[in-house]
Amino acid sequence: MLQTPIWITNFKNEEAAIGSRALELAKIHEKVAKETGAQIGVAVSPVDLYRISQEVSIPVFAQHVDAIDYGKHSGFILPQAVKKAGAVGTLLNHSEHRTDPEILKNTVSCAQKASLIRIVCAENPEEVEQYAEFDPDMLAFEPPELIGSTTASVATDNPKSIAESVKVSRGIPVLVGAGINSKEDVRVSLDLGAQGFLVATAIVKAPDPEQALRDFVSAF
């Protein structure tokens, strides 16, 4: 298991985080991790996963895998394939790629079979409690209405929901996302029991991603 607190930047499919630009951004994360000692990872497009995992030493995550095993399933993402491509783990059920709970449960199991660290995303404390029963390695609490916000965050708008998510997570580490915009958001979340962060906009769209990342992890 990875050490905590951990910072994971989700590259999504943003233009600034695809292809050669994805590699540049991943190397920035590697540089900051080495110089600060912070645990930092990246979640990248499946088409960039192999290249990035070969060129950086930090943890690289897939953004999604499907509930399949070796065989047919053309067009689906095989957990074993992303493992062999160099991923240490995968996001599951992100708000932009929601999965039916029963399928999600099977996907968590398939990802475990492939020896992937499984981070299951949840939109509220009730889902955190529900998905904790699937026994993932981490839970990422991200209220969808705050994802991508540059003016509000769950840490400032609804900190009680972070504490509640931690309370019902059955001891599974909780990551916080959705509008994390400042060091204070990081400090508040950690004080409430969070053990990491899953963030996209605040880094990927920052004028200076390296400085933004340094600012955030300095709160660790």
N, CA and C atoms as a LAMMPS dump frame, in Angstrom:
ITEM: TIMESTEP
0
ITEM: NUMBER OF ATOMS
660
ITEM: BOX BOUNDS ff ff ff
-5.0000000000000000e+02 5.0000000000000000e+02
-5.0000000000000000e+02 5.0000000000000000e+02
-5.0000000000000000e+02 5.0000000000000000e+02
ITEM: ATOMS id mol type element x y z
1 1 1 N 0.84 -1.195 0
2 1 2 C 0 0 0
3 1 3 C 0.876 1.246 0
4 2 1 N 0.393 2.29 -0.622
5 2 2 C 1.134 3.545 -0.693
6 2 3 C 1.067 4.284 0.636
7 3 1 N 2.091 5.062 0.92
8 3 2 C 2.083 5.847 2.144
9 3 3 C 1.083 6.995 2.011
10 4 1 N 0.6 7.456 3.143
11 4 2 C -0.305 8.598 3.178
12 4 3 C 0.264 9.661 4.105
13 5 1 N -0.101 10.935 3.9
14 5 2 C -1.058 11.416 2.907
15 5 3 C -0.507 11.314 1.488
16 6 1 N -1.4 11.124 0.559
17 6 2 C -1.02 11.005 -0.849
18 6 3 C -1.785 12.03 -1.677
19 7 1 N -1.106 12.557 -2.676
20 7 2 C -1.723 13.476 -3.638
21 7 3 C -1.75 12.783 -4.993
22 8 1 N -2.922 12.691 -5.605
23 8 2 C -3.059 12.112 -6.936
24 8 3 C -3.695 13.146 -7.854
25 9 1 N -3.02 13.47 -8.942
26 9 2 C -3.593 14.365 -9.949
27 9 3 C -4.202 13.536 -11.064
28 10 1 N -5.48 13.759 -11.299
29 10 2 C -6.178 13.097 -12.393
30 10 3 C -6.038 13.953 -13.648
31 11 1 N -5.337 13.443 -14.643
32 11 2 C -5.109 14.198 -15.875
33 11 3 C -6.368 14.305 -16.743
34 12 1 N -7.367 13.458 -16.465
35 12 2 C -8.58 13.387 -17.283
36 12 3 C -8.183 13.285 -18.766
37 13 1 N -8.918 13.958 -19.643
38 13 2 C -8.54 14.042 -21.056
39 13 3 C -8.325 15.494 -21.447
40 14 1 N -7.794 16.258 -20.502
41 14 2 C -7.53 17.66 -20.766
42 14 3 C -6.414 17.804 -21.807
43 15 1 N -6.539 18.805 -22.647
44 15 2 C -5.55 19.001 -23.717
45 15 3 C -4.148 19.193 -23.152
46 16 1 N -4.064 19.808 -21.981
47 16 2 C -2.764 20.071 -21.358
48 16 3 C -2.164 18.832 -20.712
49 17 1 N -2.864 17.688 -20.791
50 17 2 C -2.393 16.49 -20.092
51 17 3 C -2.546 15.233 -20.947
52 18 1 N -2.303 15.396 -22.239
53 18 2 C -2.38 14.28 -23.187
54 18 3 C -1.097 14.236 -24.001
55 19 1 N -0.641 13.018 -24.329
56 19 2 C 0.534 12.851 -25.183
57 19 3 C 1.802 13.381 -24.549
58 20 1 N 2.597 14.108 -25.308
59 20 2 C 3.87 14.62 -24.799
60 20 3 C 3.669 15.575 -23.633
61 21 1 N 2.552 16.285 -23.624
62 21 2 C 2.274 17.204 -22.529
63 21 3 C 1.953 16.433 -21.25
64 22 1 N 1.365 15.268 -21.393
65 22 2 C 1.107 14.418 -20.234
66 22 3 C 2.42 13.962 -19.608
67 23 1 N 3.37 13.603 -20.444
68 23 2 C 4.664 13.18 -19.932
69 23 3 C 5.377 14.331 -19.219
70 24 1 N 5.319 15.513 -19.796
71 24 2 C 5.934 16.673 -19.152
72 24 3 C 5.304 16.929 -17.782
73 25 1 N 3.989 16.822 -17.716
74 25 2 C 3.295 17.064 -16.457
75 25 3 C 3.617 15.975 -15.433
76 26 1 N 3.71 14.751 -15.896
77 26 2 C 4.064 13.652 -14.991
78 26 3 C 5.472 13.842 -14.427
79 27 1 N 6.382 14.325 -15.256
80 27 2 C 7.754 14.549 -14.781
81 27 3 C 7.817 15.689 -13.77
82 28 1 N 6.939 16.67 -13.919
83 28 2 C 6.84 17.72 -12.903
84 28 3 C 6.426 17.11 -11.57
85 29 1 N 5.448 16.222 -11.598
86 29 2 C 5.013 15.553 -10.378
87 29 3 C 6.138 14.728 -9.761
88 30 1 N 6.895 14.049 -10.613
89 30 2 C 8.019 13.257 -10.121
90 30 3 C 9.058 14.159 -9.458
91 31 1 N 9.352 15.283 -10.085
92 31 2 C 10.336 16.226 -9.542
93 31 3 C 9.913 16.732 -8.17
94 32 1 N 8.659 17.143 -8.044
95 32 2 C 8.174 17.66 -6.767
96 32 3 C 8.179 16.557 -5.706
97 33 1 N 7.804 15.346 -6.092
98 33 2 C 7.811 14.234 -5.145
99 33 3 C 9.212 13.973 -4.612
100 34 1 N 10.192 13.976 -5.497
101 34 2 C 11.564 13.707 -5.078
102 34 3 C 12.116 14.82 -4.195
103 35 1 N 11.777 16.054 -4.519
104 35 2 C 12.353 17.186 -3.796
105 35 3 C 11.645 17.469 -2.476
106 36 1 N 10.401 17.046 -2.34
107 36 2 C 9.66 17.312 -1.108
108 36 3 C 9.474 16.08 -0.235
109 37 1 N 9.636 14.902 -0.819
110 37 2 C 9.392 13.675 -0.073
111 37 3 C 7.919 13.319 0.028
112 38 1 N 7.059 14.09 -0.615
113 38 2 C 5.624 13.82 -0.575
114 38 3 C 5.275 12.634 -1.469
115 39 1 N 4.261 11.901 -1.073
116 39 2 C 3.753 10.805 -1.902
117 39 3 C 2.819 11.406 -2.942
118 40 1 N 3.206 11.329 -4.205
119 40 2 C 2.464 11.953 -5.298
120 40 3 C 2.305 10.944 -6.431
121 41 1 N 1.1 10.844 -6.96
122 41 2 C 0.841 9.979 -8.1
123 41 3 C 0.041 10.71 -9.16
124 42 1 N -0.115 10.055 -10.306
125 42 2 C -0.885 10.629 -11.406
126 42 3 C -1.814 9.565 -11.982
127 43 1 N -3.006 9.997 -12.393
128 43 2 C -3.948 9.118 -13.093
129 43 3 C -4.069 9.62 -14.519
130 44 1 N -3.715 8.766 -15.475
131 44 2 C -3.537 9.236 -16.849
132 44 3 C -4.423 8.469 -17.83
133 45 1 N -4.55 9.04 -19.021
134 45 2 C -5.289 8.39 -20.094
135 45 3 C -4.684 7.013 -20.382
136 46 1 N -5.517 6.027 -20.707
137 46 2 C -4.977 4.7 -20.99
138 46 3 C -3.988 4.675 -22.154
139 47 1 N -4.122 5.6 -23.098
140 47 2 C -3.202 5.597 -24.235
141 47 3 C -1.837 6.171 -23.85
142 48 1 N -1.762 6.881 -22.727
143 48 2 C -0.493 7.434 -22.265
144 48 3 C 0.119 6.629 -21.13
145 49 1 N -0.604 5.651 -20.636
146 49 2 C -0.204 4.982 -19.4
147 49 3 C 1.155 4.285 -19.514
148 50 1 N 1.353 3.51 -20.57
149 50 2 C 2.601 2.755 -20.679
150 50 3 C 3.809 3.689 -20.767
151 51 1 N 3.72 4.674 -21.632
152 51 2 C 4.854 5.586 -21.818
153 51 3 C 5.208 6.296 -20.52
154 52 1 N 4.191 6.814 -19.834
155 52 2 C 4.464 7.562 -18.611
156 52 3 C 5.009 6.657 -17.525
157 53 1 N 4.448 5.482 -17.376
158 53 2 C 4.908 4.58 -16.318
159 53 3 C 6.347 4.132 -16.537
160 54 1 N 6.794 4.132 -17.786
161 54 2 C 8.171 3.749 -18.074
162 54 3 C 9.161 4.876 -17.809
163 55 1 N 8.682 6.111 -17.756
164 55 2 C 9.596 7.246 -17.688
165 55 3 C 9.56 8.008 -16.372
166 56 1 N 8.656 7.652 -15.471
167 56 2 C 8.656 8.277 -14.148
168 56 3 C 8.63 7.19 -13.083
169 57 1 N 9.106 7.555 -11.904
170 57 2 C 9.192 6.582 -10.811
171 57 3 C 8.039 6.709 -9.824
172 58 1 N 7.191 7.713 -9.972
173 58 2 C 6.061 7.882 -9.071
174 58 3 C 4.922 6.942 -9.463
175 59 1 N 3.958 6.706 -8.565
176 59 2 C 2.834 5.821 -8.899
177 59 3 C 1.986 6.383 -10.041
178 60 1 N 1.677 5.518 -10.983
179 60 2 C 0.815 5.882 -12.111
180 60 3 C -0.449 5.02 -12.042
181 61 1 N -1.592 5.678 -12.128
182 61 2 C -2.88 5.009 -12.032
183 61 3 C -3.615 5.077 -13.368
184 62 1 N -4.39 4.038 -13.647
185 62 2 C -5.353 4.097 -14.742
186 62 3 C -6.549 4.909 -14.276
187 63 1 N -7.253 5.524 -15.201
188 63 2 C -8.439 6.292 -14.845
189 63 3 C -9.684 5.422 -14.736
190 64 1 N -9.583 4.174 -15.23
191 64 2 C -10.74 3.279 -15.225
192 64 3 C -10.288 1.912 -15.708
193 65 1 N -10.91 0.877 -15.191
194 65 2 C -10.826 -0.453 -15.799
195 65 3 C -12.227 -1.05 -15.787
196 66 1 N -12.408 -2.113 -16.553
197 66 2 C -13.705 -2.768 -16.627
198 66 3 C -13.696 -4.108 -15.912
199 67 1 N -14.89 -4.621 -15.635
200 67 2 C -15.058 -5.885 -14.92
201 67 3 C -14.944 -7.052 -15.893
202 68 1 N -13.734 -7.256 -16.407
203 68 2 C -13.492 -8.334 -17.369
204 68 3 C -12.208 -9.058 -17.011
205 69 1 N -12.05 -10.249 -17.589
206 69 2 C -10.826 -11.034 -17.474
207 69 3 C -10.316 -11.283 -18.882
208 70 1 N -9.195 -11.975 -18.991
209 70 2 C -8.644 -12.272 -20.311
210 70 3 C -9.703 -12.923 -21.213
211 71 1 N -9.664 -12.583 -22.492
212 71 2 C -10.587 -13.189 -23.438
213 71 3 C -11.04 -12.202 -24.491
214 72 1 N -12.309 -12.138 -24.707
215 72 2 C -12.857 -11.267 -25.749
216 72 3 C -12.959 -9.838 -25.221
217 73 1 N -14.118 -9.209 -25.272
218 73 2 C -14.355 -7.877 -24.691
219 73 3 C -13.621 -6.76 -25.444
220 74 1 N -13.654 -6.778 -26.756
221 74 2 C -13.006 -5.717 -27.532
222 74 3 C -13.525 -4.348 -27.096
223 75 1 N -12.612 -3.41 -26.958
224 75 2 C -12.973 -2.051 -26.616
225 75 3 C -13.069 -1.777 -25.125
226 76 1 N -13.008 -2.802 -24.286
227 76 2 C -13.027 -2.629 -22.848
228 76 3 C -11.587 -2.536 -22.322
229 77 1 N -11.45 -2.07 -21.095
230 77 2 C -10.123 -1.923 -20.505
231 77 3 C -9.885 -3.059 -19.516
232 78 1 N -8.948 -3.919 -19.843
233 78 2 C -8.629 -5.101 -19.049
234 78 3 C -7.738 -4.726 -17.871
235 79 1 N -8.119 -5.05 -16.636
236 79 2 C -7.272 -4.718 -15.493
237 79 3 C -5.849 -5.25 -15.612
238 80 1 N -5.693 -6.478 -16.08
239 80 2 C -4.349 -7.046 -16.216
240 80 3 C -3.518 -6.288 -17.244
241 81 1 N -4.186 -5.705 -18.252
242 81 2 C -3.454 -4.965 -19.277
243 81 3 C -2.86 -3.686 -18.708
244 82 1 N -3.635 -2.969 -17.88
245 82 2 C -3.083 -1.74 -17.317
246 82 3 C -2.001 -2.064 -16.291
247 83 1 N -2.134 -3.202 -15.609
248 83 2 C -1.072 -3.627 -14.693
249 83 3 C 0.206 -3.897 -15.455
250 84 1 N 0.108 -4.617 -16.547
251 84 2 C 1.293 -4.921 -17.35
252 84 3 C 1.849 -3.678 -18.02
253 85 1 N 1.012 -2.662 -18.227
254 85 2 C 1.472 -1.404 -18.814
255 85 3 C 2.197 -0.526 -17.802
256 86 1 N 2.14 -0.914 -16.528
257 86 2 C 2.885 -0.18 -15.513
258 86 3 C 2.062 0.513 -14.461
259 87 1 N 0.741 0.417 -14.53
260 87 2 C -0.105 1.054 -13.523
261 87 3 C 0.008 0.329 -12.194
262 88 1 N 0.01 1.096 -11.106
263 88 2 C -0.022 0.487 -9.772
264 88 3 C -1.457 0.321 -9.301
265 89 1 N -2.37 1.06 -9.907
266 89 2 C -3.753 1.01 -9.466
267 89 3 C -4.678 1.673 -10.453
268 90 1 N -5.926 1.834 -10.038
269 90 2 C -6.925 2.425 -10.925
270 90 3 C -7.971 3.184 -10.136
271 91 1 N -8.492 4.236 -10.743
272 91 2 C -9.696 4.878 -10.252
273 91 3 C -10.888 4.062 -10.728
274 92 1 N -11.95 4.075 -9.952
275 92 2 C -13.193 3.414 -10.346
276 92 3 C -14.369 4.297 -9.951
277 93 1 N -15.377 4.344 -10.809
278 93 2 C -16.624 5.041 -10.497
279 93 3 C -16.451 6.554 -10.35
280 94 1 N -15.516 7.121 -11.081
281 94 2 C -15.395 8.576 -11.056
282 94 3 C -16.716 9.187 -11.503
283 95 1 N -17.016 10.388 -11.024
284 95 2 C -18.309 11.017 -11.324
285 95 3 C -18.515 11.214 -12.825
286 96 1 N -17.409 11.228 -13.592
287 96 2 C -17.515 11.356 -15.043
288 96 3 C -17.611 9.995 -15.744
289 97 1 N -17.543 8.928 -14.953
290 97 2 C -17.637 7.571 -15.508
291 97 3 C -18.268 6.663 -14.461
292 98 1 N -19.509 6.966 -14.118
293 98 2 C -20.2 6.24 -13.06
294 98 3 C -20.526 4.811 -13.494
295 99 1 N -20.541 3.918 -12.502
296 99 2 C -20.759 2.504 -12.749
297 99 3 C -21.893 2.002 -11.865
298 100 1 N -22.747 1.156 -12.404
299 100 2 C -23.786 0.521 -11.607
300 100 3 C -23.153 -0.182 -10.41
301 101 1 N -23.73 -0.053 -9.211
302 101 2 C -23.096 -0.608 -8.016
303 101 3 C -22.729 -2.083 -8.115
304 102 1 N -23.584 -2.896 -8.72
305 102 2 C -23.274 -4.324 -8.816
306 102 3 C -22.099 -4.557 -9.765
307 103 1 N -22.076 -3.805 -10.866
308 103 2 C -20.931 -3.902 -11.776
309 103 3 C -19.68 -3.37 -11.103
310 104 1 N -19.827 -2.297 -10.325
311 104 2 C -18.687 -1.744 -9.607
312 104 3 C -18.1 -2.772 -8.642
313 105 1 N -18.954 -3.466 -7.939
314 105 2 C -18.479 -4.498 -7.019
315 105 3 C -17.651 -5.544 -7.757
316 106 1 N -18.115 -5.962 -8.928
317 106 2 C -17.384 -6.941 -9.728
318 106 3 C -16.074 -6.352 -10.255
319 107 1 N -16.099 -5.065 -10.594
320 107 2 C -14.889 -4.42 -11.097
321 107 3 C -13.825 -4.339 -10.023
322 108 1 N -14.241 -4.021 -8.804
323 108 2 C -13.299 -3.998 -7.678
324 108 3 C -12.634 -5.365 -7.518
325 109 1 N -13.423 -6.414 -7.668
326 109 2 C -12.891 -7.775 -7.55
327 109 3 C -11.929 -8.102 -8.691
328 110 1 N -12.282 -7.718 -9.918
329 110 2 C -11.409 -7.978 -11.065
330 110 3 C -10.1 -7.211 -10.945
331 111 1 N -10.172 -5.971 -10.46
332 111 2 C -8.961 -5.171 -10.285
333 111 3 C -8.076 -5.759 -9.198
334 112 1 N -8.695 -6.307 -8.157
335 112 2 C -7.911 -6.96 -7.104
336 112 3 C -7.185 -8.183 -7.66
337 113 1 N -7.871 -8.926 -8.513
338 113 2 C -7.262 -10.108 -9.129
339 113 3 C -6.03 -9.726 -9.938
340 114 1 N -6.032 -8.515 -10.504
341 114 2 C -4.898 -8.031 -11.291
342 114 3 C -3.853 -7.331 -10.42
343 115 1 N -4.042 -7.366 -9.104
344 115 2 C -3.108 -6.763 -8.146
345 115 3 C -2.992 -5.255 -8.319
346 116 1 N -4.127 -4.616 -8.602
347 116 2 C -4.178 -3.166 -8.723
348 116 3 C -4.703 -2.549 -7.43
349 117 1 N -4.14 -1.412 -7.041
350 117 2 C -4.699 -0.623 -5.949
351 117 3 C -6 -0.015 -6.458
352 118 1 N -7.078 -0.199 -5.704
353 118 2 C -8.404 0.187 -6.185
354 118 3 C -8.905 1.405 -5.408
355 119 1 N -9.111 2.51 -6.122
356 119 2 C -9.629 3.737 -5.524
357 119 3 C -11.045 3.943 -6.046
358 120 1 N -12.027 3.759 -5.193
359 120 2 C -13.424 3.882 -5.591
360 120 3 C -13.936 5.27 -5.229
361 121 1 N -14.482 5.967 -6.205
362 121 2 C -14.993 7.323 -5.997
363 121 3 C -16.451 7.281 -5.534
364 122 1 N -16.772 8.204 -4.636
365 122 2 C -18.119 8.3 -4.087
366 122 3 C -18.541 9.758 -4.045
367 123 1 N -19.836 10.001 -4.233
368 123 2 C -20.336 11.369 -4.335
369 123 3 C -20.823 11.936 -3.005
370 124 1 N -21.036 11.084 -2.006
371 124 2 C -21.549 11.533 -0.717
372 124 3 C -21.195 10.505 0.348
373 125 1 N -21.353 10.851 1.625
374 125 2 C -21.004 9.893 2.689
375 125 3 C -21.793 8.594 2.612
376 126 1 N -23.03 8.657 2.121
377 126 2 C -23.823 7.434 1.999
378 126 3 C -23.179 6.47 1.021
379 127 1 N -22.665 6.993 -0.082
380 127 2 C -21.973 6.129 -1.037
381 127 3 C -20.638 5.654 -0.472
382 128 1 N -19.964 6.502 0.279
383 128 2 C -18.723 6.065 0.928
384 128 3 C -18.997 4.83 1.778
385 129 1 N -20.055 4.887 2.574
386 129 2 C -20.41 3.752 3.429
387 129 3 C -20.77 2.529 2.594
388 130 1 N -21.531 2.752 1.524
389 130 2 C -21.939 1.643 0.663
390 130 3 C -20.739 0.983 -0.002
391 131 1 N -19.851 1.793 -0.575
392 131 2 C -18.735 1.244 -1.331
393 131 3 C -17.625 0.702 -0.434
394 132 1 N -17.606 1.127 0.815
395 132 2 C -16.638 0.558 1.757
396 132 3 C -16.87 -0.947 1.907
397 133 1 N -18.112 -1.383 1.71
398 133 2 C -18.432 -2.803 1.81
399 133 3 C -17.788 -3.614 0.693
400 134 1 N -17.361 -2.94 -0.392
401 134 2 C -16.705 -3.634 -1.491
402 134 3 C -15.223 -3.878 -1.191
403 135 1 N -14.745 -3.33 -0.088
404 135 2 C -13.372 -3.492 0.376
405 135 3 C -12.314 -2.987 -0.608
406 136 1 N -12.476 -1.748 -1.101
407 136 2 C -11.412 -1.177 -1.941
408 136 3 C -10.218 -0.793 -1.083
409 137 1 N -9.149 -0.387 -1.723
410 137 2 C -7.964 0.046 -0.982
411 137 3 C -8.106 1.477 -0.483
412 138 1 N -8.813 2.316 -1.246
413 138 2 C -9.053 3.699 -0.87
414 138 3 C -10.414 4.116 -1.397
415 139 1 N -10.992 5.129 -0.749
416 139 2 C -12.237 5.726 -1.198
417 139 3 C -11.987 7.201 -1.473
418 140 1 N -12.485 7.702 -2.582
419 140 2 C -12.301 9.111 -2.932
420 140 3 C -13.653 9.809 -2.854
421 141 1 N -13.789 10.725 -1.924
422 141 2 C -15.029 11.453 -1.716
423 141 3 C -15.009 12.735 -2.522
424 142 1 N -15.901 12.823 -3.525
425 142 2 C -15.943 13.974 -4.425
426 142 3 C -17.388 14.377 -4.723
427 143 1 N -17.946 15.359 -4.014
428 143 2 C -19.275 15.846 -4.389
429 143 3 C -19.253 16.385 -5.816
430 144 1 N -20.061 15.867 -6.716
431 144 2 C -19.951 16.217 -8.138
432 144 3 C -20.187 17.68 -8.434
433 145 1 N -21.01 18.344 -7.615
434 145 2 C -21.323 19.748 -7.887
435 145 3 C -20.121 20.669 -7.649
436 146 1 N -19.089 20.157 -6.969
437 146 2 C -17.914 20.975 -6.683
438 146 3 C -16.708 20.606 -7.538
439 147 1 N -16.808 19.526 -8.298
440 147 2 C -15.692 19.11 -9.14
441 147 3 C -15.409 20.183 -10.188
442 148 1 N -14.161 20.586 -10.286
443 148 2 C -13.767 21.6 -11.255
444 148 3 C -13.926 23.021 -10.775
445 149 1 N -14.501 23.207 -9.594
446 149 2 C -14.705 24.563 -9.082
447 149 3 C -13.372 25.204 -8.707
448 150 1 N -13.243 26.466 -9.021
449 150 2 C -12.049 27.226 -8.644
450 150 3 C -12.353 28.234 -7.542
451 151 1 N -13.598 28.245 -7.073
452 151 2 C -13.99 29.212 -6.046
453 151 3 C -14.538 28.565 -4.785
454 152 1 N -14.944 27.307 -4.87
455 152 2 C -15.514 26.612 -3.718
456 152 3 C -14.885 25.233 -3.602
457 153 1 N -14.925 24.68 -2.405
458 153 2 C -14.396 23.332 -2.193
459 153 3 C -15.228 22.64 -1.132
460 154 1 N -15.157 21.318 -1.099
461 154 2 C -15.865 20.578 -0.072
462 154 3 C -15.314 20.919 1.302
463 155 1 N -14.026 21.264 1.379
464 155 2 C -13.404 21.584 2.673
465 155 3 C -13.948 22.882 3.257
466 156 1 N -14.359 23.808 2.403
467 156 2 C -14.888 25.083 2.89
468 156 3 C -16.412 25.093 2.919
469 157 1 N -17.048 24.438 1.947
470 157 2 C -18.499 24.495 1.839
471 157 3 C -19.211 23.442 2.687
472 158 1 N -18.585 22.297 2.873
473 158 2 C -19.257 21.227 3.61
474 158 3 C -18.233 20.33 4.32
475 159 1 N -17.439 20.893 5.229
476 159 2 C -16.409 20.085 5.89
477 159 3 C -16.979 18.922 6.693
478 160 1 N -18.203 19.076 7.197
479 160 2 C -18.798 17.988 7.981
480 160 3 C -18.939 16.72 7.156
481 161 1 N -19.11 16.882 5.839
482 161 2 C -19.262 15.702 4.983
483 161 3 C -17.962 14.916 4.886
484 162 1 N -16.841 15.607 5.021
485 162 2 C -15.553 14.908 5.039
486 162 3 C -15.443 14.067 6.3
487 163 1 N -15.751 14.688 7.435
488 163 2 C -15.687 13.963 8.706
489 163 3 C -16.629 12.769 8.706
490 164 1 N -17.828 12.954 8.144
491 164 2 C -18.798 11.869 8.086
492 164 3 C -18.305 10.742 7.18
493 165 1 N -17.691 11.092 6.059
494 165 2 C -17.157 10.077 5.154
495 165 3 C -16.074 9.251 5.831
496 166 1 N -15.196 9.923 6.556
497 166 2 C -14.141 9.21 7.284
498 166 3 C -14.757 8.288 8.32
499 167 1 N -15.798 8.757 8.99
500 167 2 C -16.442 7.988 10.053
501 167 3 C -17.041 6.682 9.536
502 168 1 N -17.618 6.712 8.331
503 168 2 C -18.327 5.534 7.827
504 168 3 C -17.491 4.695 6.866
505 169 1 N -16.203 5.022 6.734
506 169 2 C -15.363 4.35 5.732
507 169 3 C -14.794 3.017 6.202
508 170 1 N -15.118 2.609 7.414
509 170 2 C -14.643 1.332 7.958
510 170 3 C -13.119 1.251 7.994
511 171 1 N -12.483 2.386 8.225
512 171 2 C -11.026 2.406 8.326
513 171 3 C -10.304 2.455 7.001
514 172 1 N -11.022 2.441 5.896
515 172 2 C -10.405 2.549 4.573
516 172 3 C -9.997 4.01 4.36
517 173 1 N -8.766 4.273 3.927
518 173 2 C -8.322 5.66 3.735
519 173 3 C -9.236 6.415 2.789
520 174 1 N -9.569 7.639 3.18
521 174 2 C -10.438 8.499 2.379
522 174 3 C -9.62 9.61 1.738
523 175 1 N -9.72 9.727 0.43
524 175 2 C -9.144 10.839 -0.309
525 175 3 C -10.244 11.875 -0.542
526 176 1 N -9.859 13.121 -0.637
527 176 2 C -10.824 14.201 -0.853
528 176 3 C -10.544 14.869 -2.192
529 177 1 N -11.6 15.15 -2.922
530 177 2 C -11.48 15.9 -4.163
531 177 3 C -12.58 16.939 -4.23
532 178 1 N -12.79 17.503 -5.369
533 178 2 C -13.868 18.456 -5.628
534 178 3 C -13.54 19.848 -5.122
535 179 1 N -12.905 20.626 -5.98
536 179 2 C -12.668 22.027 -5.675
537 179 3 C -11.599 22.291 -4.643
538 180 1 N -10.641 21.395 -4.498
539 180 2 C -9.521 21.67 -3.589
540 180 3 C -8.674 22.763 -4.238
541 181 1 N -8.67 23.933 -3.629
542 181 2 C -8.078 25.108 -4.276
543 181 3 C -6.941 25.762 -3.506
544 182 1 N -6.73 25.361 -2.255
545 182 2 C -5.755 26.068 -1.435
546 182 3 C -5.112 25.136 -0.417
547 183 1 N -4.008 25.606 0.16
548 183 2 C -3.362 24.854 1.239
549 183 3 C -4.311 24.703 2.421
550 184 1 N -5.138 25.702 2.642
551 184 2 C -6.086 25.614 3.752
552 184 3 C -7.087 24.489 3.537
553 185 1 N -7.519 24.275 2.283
554 185 2 C -8.394 23.142 1.98
555 185 3 C -7.712 21.826 2.34
556 186 1 N -6.429 21.747 2.046
557 186 2 C -5.66 20.542 2.36
558 186 3 C -5.575 20.358 3.867
559 187 1 N -5.229 21.422 4.583
560 187 2 C -5.091 21.331 6.04
561 187 3 C -6.404 20.931 6.704
562 188 1 N -7.493 21.569 6.294
563 188 2 C -8.8 21.258 6.871
564 188 3 C -9.148 19.793 6.642
565 189 1 N -8.951 19.317 5.429
566 189 2 C -9.293 17.936 5.086
567 189 3 C -8.468 16.942 5.913
568 190 1 N -7.184 17.203 6.058
569 190 2 C -6.332 16.318 6.85
570 190 3 C -6.741 16.339 8.313
571 191 1 N -7.071 17.518 8.822
572 191 2 C -7.509 17.629 10.216
573 191 3 C -8.787 16.843 10.47
574 192 1 N -9.606 16.711 9.438
575 192 2 C -10.878 15.988 9.557
576 192 3 C -10.732 14.496 9.323
577 193 1 N -9.508 14.046 9.04
578 193 2 C -9.259 12.613 8.918
579 193 3 C -8.962 12.101 7.53
580 194 1 N -9.009 12.971 6.525
581 194 2 C -8.664 12.537 5.167
582 194 3 C -7.201 12.113 5.115
583 195 1 N -6.904 11.193 4.228
584 195 2 C -5.532 10.702 4.094
585 195 3 C -4.956 10.96 2.71
586 196 1 N -5.609 11.818 1.947
587 196 2 C -5.053 12.145 0.646
588 196 3 C -6.038 12.931 -0.184
589 197 1 N -5.645 13.18 -1.444
590 197 2 C -6.407 14.066 -2.322
591 197 3 C -6.392 13.528 -3.746
592 198 1 N -7.522 13.678 -4.414
593 198 2 C -7.657 13.338 -5.832
594 198 3 C -8.132 14.602 -6.528
595 199 1 N -7.245 15.239 -7.27
596 199 2 C -7.491 16.586 -7.78
597 199 3 C -7.123 16.643 -9.259
598 200 1 N -7.822 17.468 -10.016
599 200 2 C -7.519 17.644 -11.436
600 200 3 C -7.288 19.114 -11.769
601 201 1 N -8.364 19.889 -11.763
602 201 2 C -8.338 21.264 -12.266
603 201 3 C -7.251 22.118 -11.632
604 202 1 N -7.096 22.017 -10.317
605 202 2 C -6.178 22.904 -9.601
606 202 3 C -4.73 22.724 -10.038
607 203 1 N -4.42 21.595 -10.661
608 203 2 C -3.061 21.364 -11.164
609 203 3 C -3.033 21.434 -12.68
610 204 1 N -3.89 20.658 -13.321
611 204 2 C -3.833 20.531 -14.782
612 204 3 C -4.059 21.869 -15.478
613 205 1 N -4.923 22.719 -14.908
614 205 2 C -5.229 23.998 -15.532
615 205 3 C -4.522 25.175 -14.858
616 206 1 N -3.608 24.888 -13.967
617 206 2 C -2.881 25.962 -13.287
618 206 3 C -1.901 26.633 -14.244
619 207 1 N -1.709 27.947 -14.131
620 207 2 C -0.698 28.63 -14.958
621 207 3 C 0.699 28.069 -14.737
622 208 1 N 0.972 27.649 -13.499
623 208 2 C 2.263 27.059 -13.144
624 208 3 C 1.991 25.794 -12.341
625 209 1 N 1.803 24.651 -13.006
626 209 2 C 1.446 23.419 -12.304
627 209 3 C 2.459 23.017 -11.227
628 210 1 N 3.738 23.228 -11.497
629 210 2 C 4.741 22.838 -10.509
630 210 3 C 4.589 23.633 -9.218
631 211 1 N 4.433 24.935 -9.341
632 211 2 C 4.293 25.754 -8.144
633 211 3 C 2.992 25.436 -7.412
634 212 1 N 1.925 25.208 -8.167
635 212 2 C 0.646 24.855 -7.546
636 212 3 C 0.783 23.56 -6.748
637 213 1 N 1.436 22.574 -7.342
638 213 2 C 1.616 21.295 -6.666
639 213 3 C 2.465 21.453 -5.411
640 214 1 N 3.535 22.232 -5.516
641 214 2 C 4.389 22.476 -4.342
642 214 3 C 3.591 23.133 -3.222
643 215 1 N 2.758 24.091 -3.573
644 215 2 C 1.953 24.774 -2.553
645 215 3 C 1.038 23.817 -1.825
646 216 1 N 0.374 22.958 -2.575
647 216 2 C -0.548 22.019 -1.964
648 216 3 C 0.165 21.027 -1.04
649 217 1 N 1.21 20.378 -1.538
650 217 2 C 1.843 19.341 -0.719
651 217 3 C 2.658 19.926 0.435
652 218 1 N 2.925 21.228 0.398
653 218 2 C 3.608 21.835 1.54
654 218 3 C 2.744 21.75 2.785
655 219 1 N 1.421 21.618 2.598
656 219 2 C 0.498 21.497 3.734
657 219 3 C 0.545 20.105 4.351
658 220 1 N 1.207 19.163 3.697
659 220 2 C 1.35 17.83 4.276
660 220 3 C 2.205 17.883 5.549
